[in-house]
Amino acid sequence: MFTLPFPMLAYPFYLRSRSPGKSGSHFDPNSELFVPNERKNITTSTACWTAMAALLVGLSFVMGPGQMRKL
């Protein structure tokens, strides 16, 4: 049987809030992780990531979660 590895599930949480004791988010264009001239790129990346997540959720409702797992 296929089991999901822990890092695969933990990685999105790391991107959102980083490691314990560190601040900043990889999705926040105003984060201290990025220099000011990277803000447009971070905003674009976050918008694309959000659109893809919304598309996958929408397709799960249309096709069913079982079919999405197969894909």
C-alpha positions, 0 to 999 in steps of 0.5 A, a space after each residue: 500500500 502507498 503511504 505518503 511521506 511526512 515531508 510531502 505533507 509538512 512542506 506546504 506548512 513550512 512554506 507558509 510559516 517557516 521553521 519554528 523560531 523563524 519568521 517570514 512566509 514564502 507567500 508574503 511579498 513583504 516578508 524579510 525573505 525577499 528584497 523589494 524588487 522581488 515583490 512582483 514575482 512573489 505576488 505572481 507566484 502566490 497567485 498562480 499557486 492559489 489558482 492551481 490549488 483552486 483548480 484542483 479543488 474544483 476538479 475534485 468536486 466535478 470529477 470526484 476525489 477518487 478520480 483525482 487521486 488516480 490522476 
